[in-house]
Amino acid sequence: MVNLTKLTLIAVLLSFSQLALAKLKYFPHPNENAPYSLATQVDNIVYLSGQIPLDENGEMPATMQAQAKQVMLNVKRALDSLGLGMEDVFKCTVMIDDISKWPDFNAVYTTFFTKGALPARSAFGVDGLPMGAMVEVE
């Protein structure tokens, strides 16, 4: 038992030392009052913060299809600002407030990627999103 505890401790310490060696870079959110970064880069992987479907004027469309288009445009815009593109996305997480609107979201979502090169994806229904959004994508 003592040896297992020592081995576990060594593994934990090694993982922390690897994290310490990772190069971290933060990309500030365009809204300086936002309590989070637009994105964070760890070595060569960039993690985007969740995007909701607000347009440039702070307005949110009324329908799921319109919100899906706007949220994906926001993802694309965030990537563009980092010198990346939709082809660089390898994983998405989608949060949707009404799972019955899932087909409407998917119809728009798939148009933003090359056929045969869709990123891995997790999705789940939620009981509320910021500012009453129907969908959030990270």
Biotite code that builds the C-alpha atoms (Angstrom):
import biotite.structure as struc

atoms = struc.array([
    struc.Atom([0.000, 0.000, 0.000], chain_id="A", res_id=1, res_name="MET", atom_name="CA", element="C"),
    struc.Atom([2.851, 2.388, 0.834], chain_id="A", res_id=2, res_name="VAL", atom_name="CA", element="C"),
    struc.Atom([4.495, 1.711, -2.537], chain_id="A", res_id=3, res_name="ASN", atom_name="CA", element="C"),
    struc.Atom([1.197, 2.366, -4.360], chain_id="A", res_id=4, res_name="LEU", atom_name="CA", element="C"),
    struc.Atom([0.791, 5.650, -2.490], chain_id="A", res_id=5, res_name="THR", atom_name="CA", element="C"),
    struc.Atom([4.338, 6.692, -3.368], chain_id="A", res_id=6, res_name="LYS", atom_name="CA", element="C"),
    struc.Atom([3.790, 5.744, -7.020], chain_id="A", res_id=7, res_name="LEU", atom_name="CA", element="C"),
    struc.Atom([0.563, 7.743, -7.146], chain_id="A", res_id=8, res_name="THR", atom_name="CA", element="C"),
    struc.Atom([2.273, 10.754, -5.578], chain_id="A", res_id=9, res_name="LEU", atom_name="CA", element="C"),
    struc.Atom([5.114, 10.558, -8.103], chain_id="A", res_id=10, res_name="ILE", atom_name="CA", element="C"),
    struc.Atom([2.615, 10.360, -10.990], chain_id="A", res_id=11, res_name="ALA", atom_name="CA", element="C"),
    struc.Atom([0.733, 13.409, -9.695], chain_id="A", res_id=12, res_name="VAL", atom_name="CA", element="C"),
    struc.Atom([3.934, 15.410, -9.256], chain_id="A", res_id=13, res_name="LEU", atom_name="CA", element="C"),
    struc.Atom([5.101, 14.491, -12.759], chain_id="A", res_id=14, res_name="LEU", atom_name="CA", element="C"),
    struc.Atom([1.796, 15.575, -14.267], chain_id="A", res_id=15, res_name="SER", atom_name="CA", element="C"),
    struc.Atom([2.044, 18.925, -12.456], chain_id="A", res_id=16, res_name="PHE", atom_name="CA", element="C"),
    struc.Atom([5.592, 19.393, -13.721], chain_id="A", res_id=17, res_name="SER", atom_name="CA", element="C"),
    struc.Atom([4.416, 18.718, -17.287], chain_id="A", res_id=18, res_name="GLN", atom_name="CA", element="C"),
    struc.Atom([1.676, 21.327, -16.879], chain_id="A", res_id=19, res_name="LEU", atom_name="CA", element="C"),
    struc.Atom([4.259, 23.781, -15.586], chain_id="A", res_id=20, res_name="ALA", atom_name="CA", element="C"),
    struc.Atom([6.301, 23.191, -18.742], chain_id="A", res_id=21, res_name="LEU", atom_name="CA", element="C"),
    struc.Atom([3.296, 23.830, -20.987], chain_id="A", res_id=22, res_name="ALA", atom_name="CA", element="C"),
    struc.Atom([3.268, 27.172, -22.716], chain_id="A", res_id=23, res_name="LYS", atom_name="CA", element="C"),
    struc.Atom([0.123, 29.051, -21.734], chain_id="A", res_id=24, res_name="LEU", atom_name="CA", element="C"),
    struc.Atom([-1.177, 32.019, -23.660], chain_id="A", res_id=25, res_name="LYS", atom_name="CA", element="C"),
    struc.Atom([-4.360, 33.949, -22.984], chain_id="A", res_id=26, res_name="TYR", atom_name="CA", element="C"),
    struc.Atom([-6.325, 35.835, -25.640], chain_id="A", res_id=27, res_name="PHE", atom_name="CA", element="C"),
    struc.Atom([-8.369, 38.597, -23.992], chain_id="A", res_id=28, res_name="PRO", atom_name="CA", element="C"),
    struc.Atom([-12.055, 38.850, -24.794], chain_id="A", res_id=29, res_name="HIS", atom_name="CA", element="C"),
    struc.Atom([-12.893, 41.871, -27.002], chain_id="A", res_id=30, res_name="PRO", atom_name="CA", element="C"),
    struc.Atom([-15.281, 43.010, -24.261], chain_id="A", res_id=31, res_name="ASN", atom_name="CA", element="C"),
    struc.Atom([-12.842, 44.029, -21.533], chain_id="A", res_id=32, res_name="GLU", atom_name="CA", element="C"),
    struc.Atom([-15.595, 43.553, -18.923], chain_id="A", res_id=33, res_name="ASN", atom_name="CA", element="C"),
    struc.Atom([-16.023, 39.859, -19.783], chain_id="A", res_id=34, res_name="ALA", atom_name="CA", element="C"),
    struc.Atom([-14.918, 37.697, -16.832], chain_id="A", res_id=35, res_name="PRO", atom_name="CA", element="C"),
    struc.Atom([-13.139, 35.215, -19.110], chain_id="A", res_id=36, res_name="TYR", atom_name="CA", element="C"),
    struc.Atom([-10.711, 35.051, -22.036], chain_id="A", res_id=37, res_name="SER", atom_name="CA", element="C"),
    struc.Atom([-11.830, 34.667, -25.642], chain_id="A", res_id=38, res_name="LEU", atom_name="CA", element="C"),
    struc.Atom([-9.461, 31.712, -25.828], chain_id="A", res_id=39, res_name="ALA", atom_name="CA", element="C"),
    struc.Atom([-6.567, 30.044, -24.068], chain_id="A", res_id=40, res_name="THR", atom_name="CA", element="C"),
    struc.Atom([-3.701, 28.287, -25.795], chain_id="A", res_id=41, res_name="GLN", atom_name="CA", element="C"),
    struc.Atom([-1.864, 25.397, -24.152], chain_id="A", res_id=42, res_name="VAL", atom_name="CA", element="C"),
    struc.Atom([1.163, 24.475, -26.254], chain_id="A", res_id=43, res_name="ASP", atom_name="CA", element="C"),
    struc.Atom([-0.314, 24.114, -29.751], chain_id="A", res_id=44, res_name="ASN", atom_name="CA", element="C"),
    struc.Atom([-3.973, 23.597, -28.784], chain_id="A", res_id=45, res_name="ILE", atom_name="CA", element="C"),
    struc.Atom([-6.370, 26.548, -28.579], chain_id="A", res_id=46, res_name="VAL", atom_name="CA", element="C"),
    struc.Atom([-9.489, 26.328, -26.405], chain_id="A", res_id=47, res_name="TYR", atom_name="CA", element="C"),
    struc.Atom([-12.285, 28.757, -27.297], chain_id="A", res_id=48, res_name="LEU", atom_name="CA", element="C"),
    struc.Atom([-14.660, 29.999, -24.655], chain_id="A", res_id=49, res_name="SER", atom_name="CA", element="C"),
    struc.Atom([-18.305, 29.230, -25.287], chain_id="A", res_id=50, res_name="GLY", atom_name="CA", element="C"),
    struc.Atom([-19.936, 31.395, -27.926], chain_id="A", res_id=51, res_name="GLN", atom_name="CA", element="C"),
    struc.Atom([-23.558, 32.508, -27.800], chain_id="A", res_id=52, res_name="ILE", atom_name="CA", element="C"),
    struc.Atom([-25.494, 33.915, -30.766], chain_id="A", res_id=53, res_name="PRO", atom_name="CA", element="C"),
    struc.Atom([-25.113, 37.652, -30.162], chain_id="A", res_id=54, res_name="LEU", atom_name="CA", element="C"),
    struc.Atom([-24.532, 39.677, -33.317], chain_id="A", res_id=55, res_name="ASP", atom_name="CA", element="C"),
    struc.Atom([-22.212, 42.704, -33.598], chain_id="A", res_id=56, res_name="GLU", atom_name="CA", element="C"),
    struc.Atom([-24.970, 44.936, -32.159], chain_id="A", res_id=57, res_name="ASN", atom_name="CA", element="C"),
    struc.Atom([-25.561, 42.719, -29.130], chain_id="A", res_id=58, res_name="GLY", atom_name="CA", element="C"),
    struc.Atom([-28.827, 41.420, -30.589], chain_id="A", res_id=59, res_name="GLU", atom_name="CA", element="C"),
    struc.Atom([-29.873, 37.782, -30.541], chain_id="A", res_id=60, res_name="MET", atom_name="CA", element="C"),
    struc.Atom([-31.931, 36.232, -33.369], chain_id="A", res_id=61, res_name="PRO", atom_name="CA", element="C"),
    struc.Atom([-35.339, 34.759, -32.526], chain_id="A", res_id=62, res_name="ALA", atom_name="CA", element="C"),
    struc.Atom([-35.236, 31.310, -34.167], chain_id="A", res_id=63, res_name="THR", atom_name="CA", element="C"),
    struc.Atom([-32.993, 28.303, -33.605], chain_id="A", res_id=64, res_name="MET", atom_name="CA", element="C"),
    struc.Atom([-31.796, 28.294, -37.216], chain_id="A", res_id=65, res_name="GLN", atom_name="CA", element="C"),
    struc.Atom([-30.882, 31.992, -37.020], chain_id="A", res_id=66, res_name="ALA", atom_name="CA", element="C"),
    struc.Atom([-29.196, 31.506, -33.635], chain_id="A", res_id=67, res_name="GLN", atom_name="CA", element="C"),
    struc.Atom([-27.312, 28.470, -34.958], chain_id="A", res_id=68, res_name="ALA", atom_name="CA", element="C"),
    struc.Atom([-26.009, 30.511, -37.879], chain_id="A", res_id=69, res_name="LYS", atom_name="CA", element="C"),
    struc.Atom([-25.006, 33.430, -35.648], chain_id="A", res_id=70, res_name="GLN", atom_name="CA", element="C"),
    struc.Atom([-23.276, 31.253, -33.049], chain_id="A", res_id=71, res_name="VAL", atom_name="CA", element="C"),
    struc.Atom([-21.278, 29.478, -35.750], chain_id="A", res_id=72, res_name="MET", atom_name="CA", element="C"),
    struc.Atom([-20.372, 32.838, -37.313], chain_id="A", res_id=73, res_name="LEU", atom_name="CA", element="C"),
    struc.Atom([-19.162, 33.893, -33.858], chain_id="A", res_id=74, res_name="ASN", atom_name="CA", element="C"),
    struc.Atom([-17.032, 30.748, -33.573], chain_id="A", res_id=75, res_name="VAL", atom_name="CA", element="C"),
    struc.Atom([-15.613, 31.453, -37.037], chain_id="A", res_id=76, res_name="LYS", atom_name="CA", element="C"),
    struc.Atom([-14.946, 35.103, -36.140], chain_id="A", res_id=77, res_name="ARG", atom_name="CA", element="C"),
    struc.Atom([-13.165, 34.101, -32.913], chain_id="A", res_id=78, res_name="ALA", atom_name="CA", element="C"),
    struc.Atom([-11.010, 31.621, -34.821], chain_id="A", res_id=79, res_name="LEU", atom_name="CA", element="C"),
    struc.Atom([-10.258, 34.199, -37.532], chain_id="A", res_id=80, res_name="ASP", atom_name="CA", element="C"),
    struc.Atom([-9.075, 36.650, -34.867], chain_id="A", res_id=81, res_name="SER", atom_name="CA", element="C"),
    struc.Atom([-6.559, 34.018, -33.744], chain_id="A", res_id=82, res_name="LEU", atom_name="CA", element="C"),
    struc.Atom([-5.336, 33.266, -37.262], chain_id="A", res_id=83, res_name="GLY", atom_name="CA", element="C"),
    struc.Atom([-7.242, 29.975, -37.356], chain_id="A", res_id=84, res_name="LEU", atom_name="CA", element="C"),
    struc.Atom([-10.138, 28.628, -39.382], chain_id="A", res_id=85, res_name="GLY", atom_name="CA", element="C"),
    struc.Atom([-12.987, 26.164, -39.142], chain_id="A", res_id=86, res_name="MET", atom_name="CA", element="C"),
    struc.Atom([-10.699, 23.509, -40.625], chain_id="A", res_id=87, res_name="GLU", atom_name="CA", element="C"),
    struc.Atom([-8.618, 23.747, -37.422], chain_id="A", res_id=88, res_name="ASP", atom_name="CA", element="C"),
    struc.Atom([-11.529, 22.705, -35.184], chain_id="A", res_id=89, res_name="VAL", atom_name="CA", element="C"),
    struc.Atom([-11.175, 19.128, -33.970], chain_id="A", res_id=90, res_name="PHE", atom_name="CA", element="C"),
    struc.Atom([-13.727, 19.104, -31.092], chain_id="A", res_id=91, res_name="LYS", atom_name="CA", element="C"),
    struc.Atom([-16.921, 21.033, -30.344], chain_id="A", res_id=92, res_name="CYS", atom_name="CA", element="C"),
    struc.Atom([-19.193, 21.045, -27.345], chain_id="A", res_id=93, res_name="THR", atom_name="CA", element="C"),
    struc.Atom([-22.770, 22.138, -27.992], chain_id="A", res_id=94, res_name="VAL", atom_name="CA", element="C"),
    struc.Atom([-25.279, 23.127, -25.331], chain_id="A", res_id=95, res_name="MET", atom_name="CA", element="C"),
    struc.Atom([-28.896, 23.459, -26.458], chain_id="A", res_id=96, res_name="ILE", atom_name="CA", element="C"),
    struc.Atom([-31.858, 24.541, -24.360], chain_id="A", res_id=97, res_name="ASP", atom_name="CA", element="C"),
    struc.Atom([-34.525, 22.575, -26.278], chain_id="A", res_id=98, res_name="ASP", atom_name="CA", element="C"),
    struc.Atom([-33.364, 19.247, -27.636], chain_id="A", res_id=99, res_name="ILE", atom_name="CA", element="C"),
    struc.Atom([-36.374, 19.075, -29.977], chain_id="A", res_id=100, res_name="SER", atom_name="CA", element="C"),
    struc.Atom([-34.669, 21.841, -32.000], chain_id="A", res_id=101, res_name="LYS", atom_name="CA", element="C"),
    struc.Atom([-31.576, 19.675, -32.458], chain_id="A", res_id=102, res_name="TRP", atom_name="CA", element="C"),
    struc.Atom([-32.259, 18.973, -36.176], chain_id="A", res_id=103, res_name="PRO", atom_name="CA", element="C"),
    struc.Atom([-32.544, 22.739, -36.841], chain_id="A", res_id=104, res_name="ASP", atom_name="CA", element="C"),
    struc.Atom([-29.156, 23.312, -35.228], chain_id="A", res_id=105, res_name="PHE", atom_name="CA", element="C"),
    struc.Atom([-27.497, 20.427, -37.072], chain_id="A", res_id=106, res_name="ASN", atom_name="CA", element="C"),
    struc.Atom([-28.789, 21.623, -40.451], chain_id="A", res_id=107, res_name="ALA", atom_name="CA", element="C"),
    struc.Atom([-26.860, 24.878, -39.992], chain_id="A", res_id=108, res_name="VAL", atom_name="CA", element="C"),
    struc.Atom([-23.856, 23.514, -38.062], chain_id="A", res_id=109, res_name="TYR", atom_name="CA", element="C"),
    struc.Atom([-22.800, 21.079, -40.778], chain_id="A", res_id=110, res_name="THR", atom_name="CA", element="C"),
    struc.Atom([-22.627, 23.846, -43.411], chain_id="A", res_id=111, res_name="THR", atom_name="CA", element="C"),
    struc.Atom([-19.669, 25.405, -41.566], chain_id="A", res_id=112, res_name="PHE", atom_name="CA", element="C"),
    struc.Atom([-17.411, 22.379, -42.039], chain_id="A", res_id=113, res_name="PHE", atom_name="CA", element="C"),
    struc.Atom([-16.052, 20.426, -44.986], chain_id="A", res_id=114, res_name="THR", atom_name="CA", element="C"),
    struc.Atom([-18.043, 17.267, -45.667], chain_id="A", res_id=115, res_name="LYS", atom_name="CA", element="C"),
    struc.Atom([-16.132, 14.293, -44.309], chain_id="A", res_id=116, res_name="GLY", atom_name="CA", element="C"),
    struc.Atom([-14.104, 16.497, -41.934], chain_id="A", res_id=117, res_name="ALA", atom_name="CA", element="C"),
    struc.Atom([-16.590, 17.188, -39.153], chain_id="A", res_id=118, res_name="LEU", atom_name="CA", element="C"),
    struc.Atom([-14.995, 17.664, -35.730], chain_id="A", res_id=119, res_name="PRO", atom_name="CA", element="C"),
    struc.Atom([-15.674, 15.308, -32.850], chain_id="A", res_id=120, res_name="ALA", atom_name="CA", element="C"),
    struc.Atom([-18.577, 16.656, -30.827], chain_id="A", res_id=121, res_name="ARG", atom_name="CA", element="C"),
    struc.Atom([-20.346, 16.374, -27.507], chain_id="A", res_id=122, res_name="SER", atom_name="CA", element="C"),
    struc.Atom([-23.786, 17.841, -27.018], chain_id="A", res_id=123, res_name="ALA", atom_name="CA", element="C"),
    struc.Atom([-26.270, 18.072, -24.219], chain_id="A", res_id=124, res_name="PHE", atom_name="CA", element="C"),
    struc.Atom([-29.536, 19.728, -23.306], chain_id="A", res_id=125, res_name="GLY", atom_name="CA", element="C"),
    struc.Atom([-29.439, 22.423, -20.660], chain_id="A", res_id=126, res_name="VAL", atom_name="CA", element="C"),
    struc.Atom([-31.948, 24.264, -18.536], chain_id="A", res_id=127, res_name="ASP", atom_name="CA", element="C"),
    struc.Atom([-30.736, 27.754, -19.369], chain_id="A", res_id=128, res_name="GLY", atom_name="CA", element="C"),
    struc.Atom([-28.000, 29.605, -21.209], chain_id="A", res_id=129, res_name="LEU", atom_name="CA", element="C"),
    struc.Atom([-26.620, 33.144, -20.840], chain_id="A", res_id=130, res_name="PRO", atom_name="CA", element="C"),
    struc.Atom([-28.914, 35.940, -21.965], chain_id="A", res_id=131, res_name="MET", atom_name="CA", element="C"),
    struc.Atom([-31.664, 33.496, -22.934], chain_id="A", res_id=132, res_name="GLY", atom_name="CA", element="C"),
    struc.Atom([-29.687, 31.966, -25.800], chain_id="A", res_id=133, res_name="ALA", atom_name="CA", element="C"),
    struc.Atom([-31.030, 28.761, -27.319], chain_id="A", res_id=134, res_name="MET", atom_name="CA", element="C"),
    struc.Atom([-27.555, 27.421, -28.069], chain_id="A", res_id=135, res_name="VAL", atom_name="CA", element="C"),
    struc.Atom([-23.931, 27.823, -26.986], chain_id="A", res_id=136, res_name="GLU", atom_name="CA", element="C"),
    struc.Atom([-20.920, 26.338, -28.776], chain_id="A", res_id=137, res_name="VAL", atom_name="CA", element="C"),
    struc.Atom([-17.342, 25.963, -27.586], chain_id="A", res_id=138, res_name="GLU", atom_name="CA", element="C"),
])
